[in-house]
C-alpha cells in the first residue's frame, strides 16, 4: 500500500456500502487500510439498520414540540425579562365623591397605575357600544408596545415617541393590558371595560 495514497471520500464509501460502486482501486485500498474498512463496515451496519427498521415514526406534534424546544434555547434571554404587575393608584369612578362631582353620567374614566419607577395613565372613553383606550407611559421610556388581550380579541399598538398610545373600537369585556418595554413587561390584569 502506498502511504501517500488518499483515503476514499465519504461519498465513495457510502456508494460502496449501498452497492452502487465497484471501484477496483478503492477496493484494493480497503483491503490494506483498516481505518477505511472500519468506516465502510460501520456504514453498512447503519444502512442495514435503517432498511430493516420497523418502528413507527413519532407523531407530527412531537416533532414540532422538539423543534420549539430548540428554538426556545436559541432565543435571547427573554425569559429573564422583568415582569411587574402594576398597582392601581387612582380610578375616577371610585374616587368621584372625593372631588364632589355631580352625579351626571360621564363616559370618560381616568386611571393611574404604578409599576416600579414607571406610572401608566389610562383614559377610557365610551363611544356607542365600543371603547377607546388611550394613555401615556410616565417615567423613563424608550418605546415599546401595548397589548390589550381579551377572551376573543387582542388589540395592540406601538408607543409613540412621547410614549403615548390609542387603542380604538375595543368591545366591552375584561382584559389583560400588557405594556412591553425593552427592559420589562408591565401587566394590568382584569381591566374592565363596561359595566
N, C-alpha and C positions, 0 to 999 in steps of 0.2 A: 504494500500500500504506500502511496506517495503521501508523506506527511503534510505536504503543501496543497494537496487537492482539497477543494472546498467541500464542505458538508452540504448535502442537498437542502434546498429551501423547504420550509414547512408545507407550502402548496404541493410540492412534488411528493413529499412523504404522504400527505393526505390523499393524493391521487393514487399512489401505490396501495394505500390501505383500503381504498374503495374499489381497487381493481381496474382503474381507468388508465393506468400507465404500466408499461413493462420495459422500462429503460435499462438496457444491459449494463451501462456504466454505473448507474445508481445502485442496481442490484449488486454489482461487484463491490461497490463502496460499503454497502450494508453488511456484506459477509465479513468485512475486515474491521468495521468501526462499531464497537459495542455501544457507544453513545447514540449513534443514529439508529441502530437496530432496536435499542430500547425505546426510543421515541416512536418508532414505527409500531412496535408491539403494543405500546400504550394507546396509540391512535386506533389500532384495530380493535382492541378491547372496548374502547369508548364507543366506537361506531356500532359494534355488535350490541352493546347495552342499549343504545338508542333505537336500534332496529327491533329489538325484542321487548321493548318497554310496553307494558300493557296498562300502565297506571292512567287514571283519569286526569285530565287537565284540571287545574284549580279553577274555580268559578271566576267569572269576569270581575265581580265585585272585590274578590280577594286581590287580584292584580292591581285594581285601581287603588285599593287601600294601601298596598305596599308602595306603589308609586307616590302616593300622597305623603306617606311617612318619610320617604327620601326627600321629597320637595320641602317638607317642613324643616328638615335638618339643614337644608342648604339656604333657607331664607335668613335674612339678617335677624338679629336678636330682637324681633318684635315682641316676643314673649316677655321681655324684660321691660316693656313699656309700662310706665306707671299709670295705674287706673285709680281714679278718685271719684267717689260718689259725692256730688255736690249737695250742700245743705241749703234749705230754704231760709232766707233771711227776711224777705218781705213778700207779701201777697196782697194786692189791693182789694181782693174780695174779702179776705179775712180781717183786714185792718181798716175797713172803711169807716167804722164807728169812731175810731181814734181821731179821724180828721173831720168829724162832724159833717160828713157829706149828706146831702138829702137822699131820700130813698129812690130817687129817679133811676130807672133802669139804664145800665150802661153796657155797651157791647165791647168795651175795652178792659183788658186786665193787664196789670203790671206785676212782674215777678222779679225778684233779685235772688240769685243763688251765689253761694261762696264755695270755692273749691281750692284749698291751699292758698296760694298767693294771687289767685285769679277770682274775679267775680263775673257772673254772666247775668246780664239784664235781658229779660224777655218781655215782649209785648204781644198779647194775643187779641186779635180783633175778629169779630164775627161779621161775616158778610153773607146774608142768606143762611143757608144750612152749612156753610163752609167756614174755615178759619184761616187767617193769615198769621203765621208765627214769625215774628221778626225780633231782632235783638242785636246785642253787641257784646263782645268779649272785653272786659275791662281789666287792665293789668298787662303784664308782659305777653305779647302775642306776635308771632312771626308767621301768621297764616295758618290755615287748617281747613277742616271740613266739618260740617254739621249734618247730622242724620237724625231723622225722626222715624222711628220704626214702630208700626202698629201690628195688629194681627194680620191684616190683609194688604197692608200698604207700607212702603218705605219711600220716604222723600228725603233727598239730600242735596246739598249745595256747598260751594266753597265760600270761605270767608273772604270779604273784600279786603282791600288794602287798609281800611280802617277797622278791620276785624268785625264787620257788620254782616248780617245775613237776613234773607227773607225767604220763607217757605210759603208759597201761595196755595190756595184752594185745598186745604187739608180737611178731610171729613172728621166729624165728631168721633171721639174714641179715647182710649187710654194708650199712651205712647211711652217709649223709651227714647229719650233725647241723648245723643252721644256727640260730644264735641271732640274731634280728633285733632290734636295739636302735634307738632313734631316730637315733643318730649313727653306727652301724657295724653290720656283719654279721660275726659270728664263726663260723667254719666248722671242723668237725672231720670230715675225710674218713676213710673206711674204719673206721668204728666197728663192730666185730664183736660181734654178739650170738649166743652159742652157740659150738660148737666149730669 
